[in-house]
Amino acid sequence: MQKNKQALTLYEPRTLAVPPAPEPVSHDAMVQIIWRQRRVVMVALAASLLIGALYLVTAKRLYTGESRLYVEQSGPKLIKDGETRVSENYLNTQCELINSTPILALALSTPEVRAIPSLEKINTVWLKKELLVEPGKHDDIITVSLELPDAVGASTLVNAIVNSYVTYQTNHRRDTANEALAILSAEKQKRDEELQAKVHQLFELKESAGTLSFDNDRGNPILQRLASLSEALTAARMETVNAKSDYEEARRILGNDPEKLKQVEHQQNLSGVAVASVAEANLIRSQLFAMQQQLEDLKRQYMPEHPLVRTQQLRVDQLTVAYVAAAYQRWNTSKLREESLQQAFDAQQKLALEQSTKAAQYARLDAEVKRLQQVSDGLETRMRELSLQGASVLDINVLETAHPDTHATSPNIMRVLVLALVVGLVLGIISAFIRDWMDQRMRSLDEVKATLGMPVLGTVPQMPGVLSPQMRGTRVQLEPTSDVAEAYRNIRTAVYFGLTEGRAKTVLITSPSAGDGKSTLASNLAIAMAQAGQRVLLIDADFRDPTQHKTFEVDDAVGLSSVLCAGFSIDKATRPTAVSGLDLLPCGPIPRNPSEILNSQGFNDILGDLAAKYDQILLDSPPVLAVTDARIASAACEVTLLVLNAERSSRKTAELARDSLLAVGANILGIVVNDVPQNGNGEGFHSKYGYYGHADAKDNDRSSGAVRQIQKSFSGLKLVNQSGGRA
């Protein structure tokens, strides 16, 4: 009884431990996850490539007809080139014009298109969606392309669209040139009549003056100013002619709509309206054409009363009114300037007449003749230019015509395969991460340490599945030179060197769940310790599913339950084994209340008595999460070993087992990873432990020196005295 009192001091209440902080995950965790789930990545990659191949086999073959053309930014002009501003969106406007309904309808109505049966069902709505018209990114070349199942039909239709565009632009250019030519012709005839009249008056003046010479009056300042005003008046009249021509052309665009005419008159009567320049008028005209084209597109898509159509129509009307009003303001301003110059010219002429009526008349008539001659020459030059422009075709150069394609352009084999490869790889990686996230198993020692924040004492290689439980439990004795036996000896060494001053005698071995290999570890570790010269007792404290009596082939009619419940002596319940120095205390008959038995004072007294008799006591307990037995027993033992299965234990169960043990004050010495595969799947558990041993167990206890050191350290163990001191 005195021994029991002394032994009880070994199991004083402990302060509840806090789970240690987990270590940070290594930087190559992502690569490890992908490598572990490489089969998933390969399956996803193969499936994606297979789908891509099936698509290539079943997809409809399309052939591309493509034509390239260059459109010069030119057109008939009624004013000087230096005053013309070309819209920055000229190429985009031409692309929209090529893809407009009038051009497409004209192309579909051509005989060569109608002659191809595959093009009979094509309409302008479908063609507008499928036709691709793009300006060059680094040049002014417009590309027109179309994909169809018929190579001949695609090239024929593209060529017809380009020809329709050229025809449309040519007719439009010719009509515009003819209208401008008619205006200029009428104006030239009028100026020629004025010129003839002035020349006749000049001849009459000379005839009435006789031999009078006006050469001496050329240095007169009044006459010089008169000549300057005459030149300015000539330029103003030329501008008036051009402005009038532009206004009449703009008025024809407006038509005879009374409402629009009222709006134009209202804007014409507004005071302070800015006068539009030639360049601004041309820009408004270009914008008006683009907005009209957009209006036509909206009308084809929506009803006439649709808000978008009405809004666009209102914008077109407003821009049309603004264009006509701007042209009128320009014309009116030109007339006012001409009238102002005419008044100044008349006043200067009056002064000249006061000095010399004849000289002034001669100078005026001579200036009028020169002015009218310049106007007539300018009009003739513009008429010649317009005649040439109207007779020539539009400046459109078709660089490449469409030819039937001999190879299908869609589907693109290389593009489909590359896309399938990329998609398969991405999906495979995502699936790998999802599967790894769903798979809570720990795959490496680093992951075990990072998750649980505890040292790993060692790993045990996976044993062949054909081995019986008895052969598994005595592998160290049956095959002492095997890797498995070496692993258990390394764990033994790690346990010895992990104990502070070698004071802990009672070691509880448990696991989160059943089947993790705790009983196999307990029996083999007990054999390894006994082979090191220690007196070892293995207690089967698993009252739920005892197995140690089967492993060592002993009778379990009397065991731990018999000692605790029936009063049997420990010596009668303890059984020797075939291993020298190793005794077994089997479970005995399974009791009805295992938890209450382990939580009794009698269980603590038995451990105290056995600690005085044996050098090392190992307890095989039930799993932590299944029942409370392991937590109760761990509170009575000095250290605990937590066994994980490399193929079964998950992060969640391992953390729950650790926290449950720490909550009752258990002293967890470390983790042992069991059943590590040797076929390459468990390489993460061998990355830092070449012989399945713990990193801190640097000495191999197979050497005689290590064995002697261990024997010496345990030979001096003494029981503690009544005050609780430890030897």
C-alpha positions in Angstrom: 0.0 0.0 0.0 2.9 2.3 0.7 4.1 1.7 -2.8 0.8 2.8 -4.2 0.8 6.0 -2.2 4.3 6.7 -3.5 3.3 6.0 -7.1 0.3 8.2 -7.0 2.5 11.2 -6.9 3.4 10.4 -10.5 -0.1 11.3 -11.7 -0.7 14.7 -10.2 -3.3 16.9 -11.9 -1.9 18.7 -14.9 -2.8 22.2 -16.3 -4.8 21.9 -19.5 -2.7 22.5 -22.5 -3.5 24.8 -25.4 -3.1 23.4 -29.0 0.2 24.7 -30.4 0.0 27.1 -33.3 0.4 25.4 -36.7 3.5 25.9 -38.7 3.2 27.8 -42.0 2.8 25.7 -45.1 5.8 25.5 -47.4 6.0 27.6 -50.6 5.9 24.6 -52.9 2.5 23.4 -51.6 0.8 24.3 -54.8 3.2 22.2 -56.9 2.8 19.3 -54.4 -1.0 19.4 -54.7 -0.8 19.3 -58.5 1.7 16.5 -58.4 -0.5 14.5 -56.0 -3.5 15.0 -58.2 -1.7 14.5 -61.5 -4.0 11.8 -62.6 -6.9 14.2 -62.3 -5.0 16.8 -64.4 -4.2 14.2 -67.0 -7.8 12.9 -67.2 -9.1 16.5 -67.6 -6.5 17.2 -70.2 -7.3 14.0 -72.1 -11.0 14.7 -71.9 -10.6 18.2 -73.2 -8.4 17.0 -76.1 -10.9 14.3 -76.9 -13.7 16.9 -77.0 -11.6 19.1 -79.2 -10.9 16.2 -81.6 -14.6 15.3 -81.7 -15.4 18.9 -82.5 -12.8 18.9 -85.3 -14.4 15.7 -86.8 -18.0 16.9 -86.6 -17.7 20.6 -87.1 -19.0 22.1 -90.4 -16.1 23.1 -92.8 -16.2 26.8 -93.7 -14.3 28.5 -96.5 -13.3 32.2 -96.5 -13.7 34.6 -99.4 -11.6 37.7 -98.9 -11.0 40.8 -100.9 -8.8 43.8 -100.1 -9.3 47.3 -101.5 -7.9 50.8 -101.0 -10.3 53.8 -101.0 -8.7 57.2 -101.6 -10.2 60.0 -99.5 -11.2 62.3 -102.4 -14.3 63.6 -104.1 -15.7 66.5 -106.2 -14.9 69.9 -104.7 -16.4 73.3 -105.4 -13.7 75.1 -103.4 -9.9 75.0 -103.1 -8.2 71.8 -101.8 -6.6 73.7 -98.9 -10.1 74.4 -97.5 -11.2 70.7 -97.4 -11.1 68.6 -94.2 -11.5 64.9 -94.5 -13.4 63.2 -91.7 -11.2 61.2 -89.3 -13.7 58.3 -89.5 -13.6 58.1 -93.3 -12.5 54.5 -93.4 -15.0 53.4 -90.8 -17.7 55.2 -92.7 -16.7 53.4 -95.9 -16.8 50.0 -94.0 -20.3 50.8 -92.8 -21.3 51.7 -96.4 -20.0 48.4 -97.8 -22.0 46.5 -95.1 -25.1 48.6 -95.7 -28.4 47.2 -96.9 -28.4 48.9 -100.4 -25.0 47.6 -101.2 -25.7 44.1 -100.0 -29.1 44.0 -101.8 -27.4 45.1 -105.0 -24.8 42.4 -104.7 -27.4 39.7 -104.0 -29.3 40.7 -107.1 -26.4 40.3 -109.5 -26.6 37.4 -112.0 -23.4 35.7 -110.9 -24.7 35.4 -107.3 -28.1 34.2 -108.4 -26.5 31.5 -110.5 -25.0 29.8 -107.4 -27.7 27.5 -105.7 -26.0 27.7 -102.2 -26.5 31.5 -102.1 -30.3 31.4 -102.8 -31.4 31.5 -99.2 -29.0 34.3 -98.1 -30.7 37.6 -97.3 -29.4 41.0 -96.4 -30.2 40.6 -92.7 -28.1 37.4 -92.3 -25.3 38.9 -94.6 -25.0 42.0 -92.5 -24.3 39.8 -89.4 -21.8 37.5 -91.1 -20.0 39.8 -93.4 -16.7 41.1 -91.9 -15.5 44.5 -93.1 -12.5 45.9 -91.2 -10.1 48.7 -91.9 -6.4 48.0 -91.4 -4.8 48.7 -88.0 -1.6 50.0 -89.5 -2.7 51.0 -93.0 -5.7 52.3 -94.9 -6.6 49.0 -96.5 -10.2 47.7 -96.1 -10.6 43.9 -95.9 -14.0 42.3 -96.9 -14.3 38.7 -95.9 -17.1 36.1 -95.5 -17.2 32.5 -94.3 -19.5 30.0 -96.1 -19.6 26.2 -96.6 -19.2 26.8 -100.3 -15.8 28.1 -101.3 -16.9 29.3 -104.7 -20.0 30.9 -103.3 -18.0 32.8 -100.6 -15.5 34.2 -103.2 -18.3 35.1 -105.7 -20.4 36.9 -103.1 -17.5 38.9 -101.7 -16.5 40.0 -105.2 -20.1 41.0 -106.0 -20.3 43.1 -102.8 -17.0 44.9 -103.7 -18.3 45.6 -107.2 -21.6 46.8 -105.9 -19.8 49.2 -103.6 -17.7 50.5 -106.5 -20.8 50.9 -108.7 -22.6 52.8 -106.0 -19.8 55.2 -105.3 -19.2 55.8 -109.0 -22.8 56.7 -109.6 -23.0 58.9 -106.6 -19.8 60.7 -107.5 -21.0 61.3 -111.1 -24.3 62.7 -110.0 -22.7 65.1 -107.6 -20.2 66.2 -110.2 -22.9 66.8 -112.8 -25.0 68.9 -110.4 -22.0 71.1 -109.5 -21.1 71.4 -113.2 -24.5 72.7 -114.1 -24.3 75.4 -111.4 -20.9 76.5 -112.5 -21.8 76.5 -116.2 -24.8 78.8 -115.6 -22.6 81.1 -113.5 -19.8 81.2 -116.1 -22.3 82.1 -118.8 -23.5 85.0 -116.7 -19.9 86.2 -116.0 -19.0 85.9 -119.7 -21.9 88.1 -120.6 -20.8 90.7 -118.1 -17.3 90.5 -119.4 -18.4 91.1 -123.0 -20.4 94.1 -121.8 -17.5 95.6 -119.9 -15.1 95.1 -122.8 -17.6 96.8 -125.1 -17.8 99.8 -122.7 -14.0 100.0 -122.5 -13.8 100.2 -126.3 -16.4 102.9 -126.4 -14.5 104.9 -123.7 -11.3 104.7 -125.7 -13.1 105.7 -128.8 -14.7 108.7 -127.1 -11.4 109.7 -125.6 -9.6 109.6 -128.9 -5.8 109.4 -128.3 -6.1 109.9 -124.6 -3.6 107.8 -122.6 -4.1 106.8 -119.0 -0.6 105.5 -118.4 0.4 108.7 -116.4 -2.3 108.0 -113.8 -0.9 104.6 -112.7 0.9 106.1 -109.8 -2.2 107.8 -108.3 -3.0 106.4 -104.8 -6.7 106.6 -105.4 -6.5 104.5 -108.5 -4.2 102.0 -106.7 -6.7 101.6 -103.9 -9.4 101.3 -106.5 -7.5 98.4 -108.0 -7.1 96.7 -104.6 -10.8 97.0 -103.9 -11.5 95.6 -107.3 -9.4 92.5 -106.5 -11.1 92.1 -103.1 -14.5 92.4 -104.7 -13.6 89.8 -107.3 -12.6 87.3 -104.5 -15.8 88.1 -102.6 -18.0 87.5 -105.6 -16.2 84.2 -106.3 -16.9 83.2 -102.7 -20.5 84.2 -103.1 -20.8 82.1 -106.2 -19.4 79.1 -104.3 -21.5 79.7 -101.3 -24.6 80.0 -103.4 -23.8 76.7 -105.1 -23.4 75.0 -101.8 -26.6 76.4 -100.4 -28.6 75.3 -103.4 -27.2 71.8 -103.1 -28.0 71.7 -99.4 -31.5 73.0 -100.1 -32.1 70.1 -102.4 -31.3 67.7 -99.6 -33.9 69.4 -97.4 -36.7 68.9 -100.1 -40.0 70.7 -99.8 -40.9 69.8 -96.2 -42.7 72.9 -94.8 -41.8 72.1 -91.2 -38.1 71.9 -92.0 -38.3 75.0 -94.1 -39.8 76.9 -91.2 -37.0 75.7 -88.9 -34.4 76.8 -91.5 -36.0 80.2 -91.7 -36.1 80.4 -88.0 -32.4 79.7 -87.7 -31.7 82.1 -90.6 -33.5 84.9 -88.7 -31.6 84.2 -85.5 -29.1 87.0 -84.7 -25.6 86.1 -83.6 -25.5 82.7 -85.3 -21.9 81.7 -86.0 -21.1 81.4 -89.7 -20.0 77.9 -90.6 -16.7 77.6 -92.5 -16.3 75.5 -95.5 -14.5 72.7 -93.6 -17.2 72.7 -90.9 -20.0 72.5 -93.5 -18.3 69.5 -95.1 -17.9 67.9 -91.7 -21.6 68.4 -91.0 -22.4 66.9 -94.3 -20.3 63.8 -93.6 -21.9 63.5 -90.2 -25.4 63.8 -91.8 -24.6 61.0 -94.2 -23.4 58.7 -91.4 -26.5 59.5 -89.3 -28.8 58.8 -92.2 -27.1 55.4 -92.6 -27.6 54.7 -88.9 -31.3 55.7 -89.3 -31.8 53.2 -92.2 -30.2 50.4 -90.0 -32.6 51.2 -87.1 -35.6 51.2 -89.4 -34.7 47.8 -90.5 -34.5 46.6 -86.9 -37.4 48.4 -85.3 -40.9 49.8 -86.2 -41.1 53.4 -87.4 -42.6 54.6 -84.1 -39.8 53.0 -82.0 -38.1 55.5 -79.6 -34.7 54.8 -81.1 -36.0 55.4 -84.7 -37.8 58.6 -83.7 -34.8 59.9 -81.8 -32.4 59.1 -84.7 -34.9 60.7 -87.1 -35.0 63.8 -85.0 -31.2 64.0 -84.9 -31.1 63.7 -88.7 -33.7 66.4 -89.2 -31.9 68.7 -86.8 -28.5 68.1 -88.5 -30.1 68.6 -91.9 -31.7 71.9 -90.8 -28.4 73.0 -89.2 -26.5 72.1 -92.4 -28.9 74.1 -94.7 -29.0 77.0 -92.2 -25.2 77.0 -92.1 -25.0 77.0 -95.9 -27.4 79.9 -96.0 -25.6 81.9 -93.4 -22.4 81.4 -95.4 -24.0 82.5 -98.6 -25.7 85.5 -96.9 -22.4 86.5 -95.3 -20.7 86.3 -98.6 -23.3 88.5 -100.2 -23.0 91.0 -97.4 -19.3 91.1 -97.8 -19.6 91.5 -101.5 -22.1 94.4 -101.0 -19.8 96.0 -98.5 -16.8 95.8 -100.9 -19.0 97.0 -103.7 -19.9 100.1 -101.7 -16.3 100.8 -100.8 -15.4 100.2 -104.4 -18.1 102.7 -105.6 -17.0 105.3 -103.1 -13.4 105.0 -104.2 -14.5 105.1 -107.8 -16.4 108.3 -107.1 -13.2 109.9 -105.8 -11.3 108.8 -108.8 -14.0 110.2 -111.1 -13.8 113.5 -109.4 -10.1 113.7 -110.3 -10.4 112.3 -113.8 -13.6 111.0 -115.0 -12.1 109.5 -118.0 -9.2 108.0 -116.2 -11.5 106.6 -113.5 -13.8 105.2 -116.1 -10.9 103.6 -117.9 -9.4 102.2 -114.7 -12.8 100.9 -113.5 -13.6 99.3 -116.8 -10.1 97.8 -117.0 -10.4 96.4 -113.5 -13.8 95.0 -114.2 -12.6 93.4 -117.3 -9.6 91.8 -115.5 -11.9 90.7 -112.6 -14.5 89.2 -114.8 -11.7 87.5 -116.8 -10.3 86.0 -113.7 -13.7 84.8 -112.6 -14.4 83.3 -116.0 -11.0 81.6 -116.0 -11.5 80.2 -112.5 -15.0 78.9 -113.4 -13.6 77.3 -116.5 -10.9 75.5 -114.5 -13.3 74.2 -112.0 -15.6 73.0 -114.8 -12.7 71.2 -116.4 -11.8 69.5 -113.1 -15.4 68.4 -112.5 -15.7 67.1 -116.0 -12.7 64.9 -115.5 -13.9 63.7 -112.1 -17.4 63.0 -113.4 -16.1 61.0 -116.3 -13.6 59.0 -114.3 -14.4 56.2 -111.8 -14.1 56.5 -108.1 -10.6 56.3 -106.6 -11.1 52.7 -105.4 -8.2 50.3 -106.0 -9.1 46.6 -105.6 -5.8 45.2 -104.4 -6.9 41.5 -104.1 -10.0 39.9 -105.4 -11.5 36.9 -103.7 -10.6 33.4 -105.0 -12.1 30.1 -104.0 -10.2 28.7 -101.0 -8.9 25.2 -101.4 -8.5 24.6 -97.6 -11.2 25.2 -95.0 -10.4 28.1 -92.6 -12.9 26.9 -90.0 -12.5 25.1 -87.7 -8.8 26.0 -87.2 -7.2 22.7 -86.1 -4.2 24.3 -84.3 -6.3 26.8 -82.6 -8.9 24.3 -81.4 -6.2 21.9 -80.1 -4.3 24.7 -78.3 -7.6 25.9 -76.8 -8.5 22.4 -75.7 -5.1 22.0 -74.2 -5.3 25.2 -72.2 -8.9 24.6 -71.1 -8.1 21.0 -70.1 -5.0 22.1 -68.2 -6.9 24.9 -66.4 -9.8 22.6 -65.6 -7.4 19.9 -64.5 -5.6 22.2 -62.1 -8.9 23.5 -60.7 -10.2 20.0 -60.3 -7.0 19.0 -58.6 -7.2 21.8 -56.1 -10.9 21.0 -55.4 -10.3 17.3 -55.0 -7.3 18.0 -52.8 -9.4 20.4 -50.7 -12.1 17.8 -50.4 -9.5 15.1 -49.5 -8.6 16.0 -46.0 -5.8 13.4 -45.8 -2.4 14.7 -44.9 0.2 13.9 -47.5 3.6 14.8 -46.0 5.4 15.2 -42.8 5.5 18.9 -43.2 1.7 18.9 -43.6 1.3 16.8 -40.5 3.6 19.1 -38.5 2.0 22.3 -39.9 -1.6 21.0 -39.2 -1.0 19.7 -35.7 1.9 21.8 -34.6 3.7 18.8 -33.0 6.8 16.8 -33.8 6.7 13.7 -35.9 8.5 10.9 -34.1 8.7 8.6 -37.2 6.9 6.9 -40.0 6.1 3.2 -40.5 6.1 1.8 -44.1 3.1 0.1 -45.4 3.0 -3.7 -44.9 1.8 -6.2 -47.4 -2.0 -6.8 -47.2 -1.6 -10.6 -47.1 0.0 -10.4 -43.6 -2.1 -11.6 -40.7 -2.7 -9.3 -37.7 -0.3 -11.5 -35.6 2.5 -11.1 -38.2 1.9 -7.4 -38.4 2.0 -7.0 -34.6 5.3 -8.9 -34.3 7.1 -7.7 -37.4 10.1 -6.5 -35.4 10.6 -10.0 -34.1 9.8 -11.9 -37.2 11.8 -9.7 -39.7 14.3 -7.7 -37.7 16.3 -6.6 -40.8 13.3 -5.2 -42.7 12.5 -1.6 -43.3 9.4 -1.9 -41.0 11.5 -3.2 -38.1 14.0 -0.4 -38.6 11.2 2.1 -38.6 9.9 0.8 -35.2 13.4 0.9 -33.8 13.8 4.6 -34.9 10.5 5.4 -33.3 11.8 3.7 -30.1 14.9 5.9 -30.2 12.8 9.0 -30.8 10.6 8.2 -27.8 13.7 7.7 -25.5 15.4 10.9 -26.6 12.1 12.8 -26.6 11.5 12.1 -22.9 12.8 14.7 -20.5 15.6 13.1 -18.4 14.0 9.7 -19.2 11.5 10.0 -16.4 8.2 9.0 -18.2 7.5 5.3 -17.8 3.8 5.1 -18.8 3.2 5.7 -22.5 -0.4 5.6 -23.9 -0.7 4.8 -27.6 -3.9 5.8 -29.3 -5.3 7.1 -32.7 -8.2 9.2 -33.9 -10.1 6.4 -35.5 -10.2 2.6 -35.6 -7.9 0.9 -38.1 -5.1 3.5 -37.9 -2.6 0.9 -36.7 -2.2 1.9 -33.0 -2.3 -1.7 -31.8 0.3 -2.8 -34.4 2.5 0.1 -33.3 2.1 -0.7 -29.6 3.1 -4.4 -30.0 6.1 -3.7 -32.3 7.3 -0.8 -30.2 7.1 -2.9 -27.1 9.1 -5.6 -28.8 11.7 -3.1 -29.9 12.0 -1.7 -26.4 12.4 -5.1 -24.9 15.1 -6.0 -27.4 17.0 -2.9 -26.2 17.3 -4.6 -22.8 14.4 -3.0 -21.0 11.7 -4.7 -18.9 8.6 -3.8 -20.8 4.9 -4.3 -20.0 2.3 -4.0 -22.7 -1.2 -3.4 -21.3 -4.2 -3.9 -23.6 -6.5 -1.2 -22.3 -8.8 -1.4 -25.3 -11.9 -2.7 -23.6 -13.9 -2.2 -26.9 -11.8 -4.3 -29.3 -8.8 -6.0 -27.7 -6.3 -7.6 -30.0 -2.9 -7.9 -28.2 -3.7 -11.4 -26.8 -4.2 -12.6 -30.4 -1.0 -11.0 -31.5 1.1 -12.7 -28.8 -1.1 -15.8 -28.7 -1.9 -15.7 -25.0 -5.0 -16.5 -23.0 -7.1 -13.5 -22.1 -9.5 -15.3 -19.7 -7.8 -13.2 -16.9 -6.6 -9.7 -17.6 -6.8 -6.0 -16.7 -10.6 -6.1 -16.3 -10.2 -9.1 -13.9 -7.8 -7.1 -11.8 -10.0 -4.0 -11.7 -13.3 -5.7 -11.3 -12.8 -9.2 -9.9 -9.9 -8.5 -7.6 -7.4 -10.7 -9.3 -3.7 -10.0 -8.6 -1.6 -8.3 -11.2 0.9 -11.2 -11.2 -1.8 -13.7 -12.1 -3.2 -11.5 -14.9 0.2 -10.8 -16.5 1.4 -13.1 -19.2 5.0 -13.6 -20.4 5.6 -13.4 -24.2 8.0 -15.1 -26.6 10.1 -11.9 -26.5 12.6 -11.7 -23.7 11.9 -8.9 -21.3 8.3 -8.3 -22.6 5.2 -9.1 -20.6 1.6 -8.7 -21.6 -1.4 -7.7 -19.5 -4.3 -8.6 -21.7 -7.7 -7.0 -21.6 -9.5 -9.9 -20.0 -13.3 -10.2 -20.2 -14.8 -7.1 -21.7 -16.6 -5.2 -18.9 -19.9 -3.4 -19.2 -18.6 -0.1 -18.0 -15.1 0.4 -19.5 -15.0 4.2 -19.0 -15.9 4.0 -15.3 -13.2 1.3 -14.8 -10.5 3.4 -16.4 -11.6 6.5 -14.5 -11.3 4.7 -11.1 -8.6 5.1 -8.5 -7.8 1.4 -8.8 -6.6 1.9 -12.4 -4.2 4.6 -11.1 -3.0 2.4 -8.3 -2.3 -0.4 -10.7 -0.2 1.9 -12.9 1.7 3.0 -9.8 2.5 -0.6 -8.8 3.6 -1.6 -12.3 5.8 1.5 -12.7 7.9 0.2 -9.8 8.3 -3.2 -11.4 8.9 -2.4 -15.1 11.2 0.0 -16.9 8.6 0.9 -19.5 4.8 0.5 -19.7 2.9 0.8 -23.0 -0.9 1.1 -23.0 -2.9 0.2 -26.1 -6.1 2.2 -25.8 -9.3 2.6 -27.9 -9.5 5.4 -30.6 -9.9 8.9 -29.2 -12.9 10.0 -31.2 -14.9 6.7 -30.9 -15.1 6.6 -27.1 -13.8 8.5 -24.0 -11.6 5.7 -22.8 -8.4 7.0 -24.4 -8.9 10.5 -23.0 -9.4 9.1 -19.5 -6.4 6.8 -19.8 -4.2 9.6 -21.2 -4.8 11.7 -18.1 -3.4 8.9 -16.0 -0.3 8.3 -18.2 2.7 10.5 -18.4 3.0 10.7 -22.2 0.8 9.9 -25.2 1.7 8.9 -28.7 -0.9 9.8 -31.4 -0.9 7.4 -34.3 -2.1 8.6 -37.8 -2.7 6.5 -40.9 -1.1 8.0 -44.0 -3.9 6.7 -46.2 -6.9 7.3 -43.9 -6.4 10.0 -41.3 -7.7 13.4 -42.2 -6.8 16.8 -41.0 -10.1 17.2 -39.2 -10.0 14.0 -37.3 -6.4 14.5 -36.4 -7.1 18.0 -35.0 -10.1 16.7 -33.1 -8.1 13.9 -31.6 -5.3 16.3 -30.6 -7.6 18.8 -29.1 -9.5 16.1 -27.2 -6.3 14.8 -25.6 -5.0 18.2 -24.7 -8.3 19.1 -23.2 -7.9 16.5 -20.5 -4.3 17.5 -19.8 -2.6 14.7 -21.8 1.1 15.2 -22.6 1.4 14.3 -26.3 5.0 13.4 -27.0 4.6 13.4 -30.8 3.0 11.9 -33.8 3.7 8.6 -35.5 2.5 8.2 -39.2 1.6 4.6 -39.9 1.0 2.7 -43.2 3.1 5.0 -45.4 3.0 3.7 -49.1 6.3 2.6 -50.6 5.2 2.8 -54.2 5.8 6.5 -54.7 2.5 7.8 -53.4 3.9 8.5 -49.9 7.0 10.3 -51.0 6.0 13.3 -49.0 6.5 11.3 -45.8 10.1 10.4 -46.8 11.3 13.7 -48.1 13.3 14.4 -44.9 13.5 11.0 -43.3 15.4 8.6 -45.5 15.1 5.6 -43.1 11.6 6.4 -41.8 13.1 7.8 -38.6 12.5 11.0 -36.8 14.7 14.0 -37.7 15.9 14.5 -34.2 16.8 10.8 -33.7 20.3 11.2 -35.1 21.8 8.1 -33.4 21.1 4.6 -34.6 20.4 2.5 -31.5 21.5 -0.6 -33.3 25.0 0.3 -32.3 26.1 -1.1 -29.0 27.0 2.3 -27.6 23.5 3.6 -28.0 22.0 0.5 -26.4 24.3 0.8 -23.5 23.4 4.5 -23.1 19.7 3.7 -23.0 20.2 0.9 -20.5 22.2 3.1 -18.3 19.7 5.9 -18.4 16.8 3.6 -17.3 18.8 1.6 -14.8 18.9 4.6 -12.5 15.2 5.4 -12.5 13.8 5.6 -8.9 10.3 5.9 -7.7 9.5 9.4 -6.4 9.1 9.9 -2.6 6.0 10.9 -0.8 6.6 14.7 -1.6 6.3 14.1 -5.3 10.0 14.5 -6.2 11.3 12.5 -9.1 14.7 10.7 -9.4 
